């Protein structure tokens, strides 16, 4: 019953808004409108949320978004566990954020239980296109995650540049 209530309160209205606004042109006015309409359907969401089209959210009640966040086209946020996004974060095109994973059971991952894990993305961080962030990742404030970083996991310190497969810290800025 609880799952149905969450679907009715968060999931279905958000999917409806994304479908309804999917034909809007790609420009800043419509990013703001789409973000404004979507705000009530997250666990929490700050002001000036801007989202492009073709973005998928799973379990949006477990996604917490700060102020002035932008998500580019094609992002996927799978909140099997909780996802916390700080202020002024930018997610580039086709970023995947998945806060959980499947566990093998009886020789198969298909029906194995899900393992939930928290993901934190610090304020002022820029996540490049085609990056995958997995459960348990903590990305500090002011970071840059390079494009095509296939697995961002563990802890990335503040003001770091991380890239590669898996993502490793290449440089830390002195701010």
C-alpha positions as CSV (number, residue, x, y, z in Angstrom):
1,X,0.0,0.0,0.0
2,X,2.9,2.4,0.9
3,X,4.5,1.8,-2.5
4,X,1.2,2.6,-4.3
5,X,0.9,5.9,-2.3
6,X,4.4,6.9,-3.3
7,X,3.7,6.1,-6.9
8,X,0.5,8.2,-6.9
9,X,2.2,11.1,-5.0
10,X,5.6,11.3,-6.7
11,X,6.3,8.9,-9.6
12,X,3.2,9.2,-11.8
13,X,2.8,13.0,-11.6
14,X,6.5,13.4,-12.4
15,X,6.3,11.1,-15.4
16,X,3.2,12.9,-16.6
17,X,5.0,16.3,-16.4
18,X,8.1,15.0,-18.2
19,X,5.9,13.5,-20.9
20,X,3.8,16.6,-21.2
21,X,6.7,19.0,-21.4
22,X,8.9,16.7,-23.6
23,X,7.9,18.5,-26.7
24,X,9.0,21.9,-25.4
25,X,12.0,23.4,-27.3
26,X,15.5,23.2,-25.8
27,X,16.1,26.7,-24.3
28,X,16.5,28.2,-20.8
29,X,12.8,29.3,-20.5
30,X,11.5,25.8,-21.0
31,X,14.2,24.3,-18.7
32,X,13.0,26.6,-16.0
33,X,9.3,25.8,-16.6
34,X,10.0,22.0,-16.6
35,X,12.0,22.3,-13.4
36,X,9.4,24.4,-11.7
37,X,6.6,21.9,-12.6
38,X,8.8,18.9,-11.4
39,X,9.9,20.4,-8.1
40,X,7.0,19.1,-5.9
41,X,7.6,15.5,-6.8
42,X,11.1,15.0,-5.2
43,X,12.0,14.3,-1.6
44,X,13.2,18.0,-1.6
45,X,14.1,20.4,-4.3
46,X,15.5,23.9,-4.1
47,X,14.8,27.0,-6.2
48,X,15.7,27.5,-9.9
49,X,15.8,23.8,-10.8
50,X,16.4,23.5,-14.5
51,X,16.0,20.3,-16.5
52,X,16.2,19.3,-20.1
53,X,14.0,16.7,-21.7
54,X,14.3,12.9,-21.9
55,X,15.3,12.6,-18.2
56,X,14.2,9.6,-16.2
57,X,13.7,9.4,-12.4
58,X,13.1,6.3,-10.4
59,X,11.9,6.7,-6.8
60,X,11.9,10.5,-7.0
61,X,10.9,10.7,-3.3
62,X,14.4,9.6,-2.4
63,X,16.1,12.3,-4.5
64,X,17.1,15.6,-2.8
65,X,18.1,18.5,-5.0
66,X,19.7,21.8,-3.9
67,X,19.3,25.3,-5.4
68,X,20.3,26.2,-9.0
69,X,20.8,22.7,-10.2
70,X,20.8,21.9,-14.0
71,X,20.4,18.5,-15.6
72,X,21.2,18.1,-19.3
73,X,19.4,15.9,-21.8
74,X,19.1,12.1,-21.2
75,X,20.1,11.9,-17.5
76,X,18.9,8.9,-15.5
77,X,18.6,9.0,-11.7
78,X,17.8,5.7,-10.1
79,X,17.2,6.3,-6.5
80,X,17.1,2.7,-5.2
81,X,18.9,4.3,-2.2
82,X,19.0,8.0,-1.5
83,X,20.5,10.6,-3.9
84,X,21.6,14.0,-2.5
85,X,22.6,16.7,-5.0
86,X,24.0,20.0,-3.6
87,X,23.5,23.5,-4.8
88,X,24.7,24.7,-8.2
89,X,25.4,21.2,-9.5
90,X,25.5,20.6,-13.3
91,X,24.9,17.1,-14.7
92,X,26.0,16.8,-18.3
93,X,24.2,14.9,-21.1
94,X,23.4,11.2,-20.4
95,X,24.7,11.0,-16.9
96,X,23.6,7.9,-15.0
97,X,23.3,8.1,-11.2
98,X,22.3,4.8,-9.6
99,X,22.1,4.5,-5.8
100,X,21.9,0.7,-5.6
101,X,22.8,-2.6,-7.2
102,X,21.5,-6.1,-7.6
103,X,22.8,-9.0,-5.5
104,X,23.3,-12.4,-7.0
105,X,20.9,-15.0,-5.7
106,X,20.7,-18.7,-6.8
107,X,23.2,-18.0,-9.6
108,X,21.3,-15.1,-11.1
109,X,21.2,-11.3,-10.7
110,X,17.7,-11.1,-12.2
111,X,15.7,-11.8,-9.1
112,X,18.3,-11.1,-6.5
113,X,17.6,-8.5,-3.8
114,X,18.6,-4.8,-4.2
115,X,21.4,-3.3,-2.1
116,X,20.7,0.4,-1.4
117,X,23.5,2.9,-1.1
118,X,23.6,6.7,-0.6
119,X,25.1,9.0,-3.3
120,X,26.2,12.6,-2.4
121,X,27.2,15.1,-5.0
122,X,28.6,18.3,-3.4
123,X,27.7,21.9,-4.2
124,X,29.3,23.5,-7.3
125,X,30.2,20.2,-8.9
126,X,30.1,19.6,-12.7
127,X,29.6,16.0,-13.9
128,X,30.6,15.6,-17.5
129,X,28.6,13.8,-20.2
130,X,28.2,10.0,-20.3
131,X,29.4,9.6,-16.7
132,X,28.1,6.8,-14.4
133,X,28.0,7.4,-10.6
134,X,27.3,4.3,-8.5
135,X,25.9,3.7,-5.0
136,X,28.2,4.7,-2.2
137,X,29.9,7.5,-4.1
138,X,30.6,10.8,-2.3
139,X,31.7,13.6,-4.6
140,X,33.0,16.7,-2.8
141,X,32.1,20.3,-3.5
142,X,33.6,22.2,-6.5
143,X,34.6,19.0,-8.3
144,X,34.8,18.3,-12.0
145,X,34.1,14.7,-13.1
146,X,35.5,14.2,-16.6
147,X,33.3,13.1,-19.5
148,X,32.9,9.3,-19.9
149,X,34.0,8.5,-16.4
150,X,32.4,5.1,-16.4
151,X,32.4,4.3,-12.7
152,X,32.6,7.0,-10.1
153,X,32.7,5.3,-6.7
154,X,34.1,5.9,-3.2
155,X,35.1,9.4,-2.1
156,X,36.2,12.2,-4.4
157,X,37.6,15.1,-2.2
158,X,36.6,18.8,-2.6
159,X,37.9,20.7,-5.6
160,X,39.2,17.6,-7.4
161,X,39.3,16.7,-11.1
162,X,38.5,13.0,-11.5
163,X,38.4,11.1,-14.8
164,X,39.0,7.6,-16.2
165,X,37.5,4.1,-15.9
166,X,37.1,3.8,-13.0
167,X,37.3,7.5,-12.1
168,X,40.4,8.4,-10.2
169,X,41.5,11.8,-8.9
170,X,43.9,13.4,-11.4
171,X,44.3,16.8,-9.7
172,X,43.1,18.8,-6.7
173,X,42.8,22.5,-7.0
174,X,44.0,24.8,-4.2
175,X,41.2,27.3,-3.7
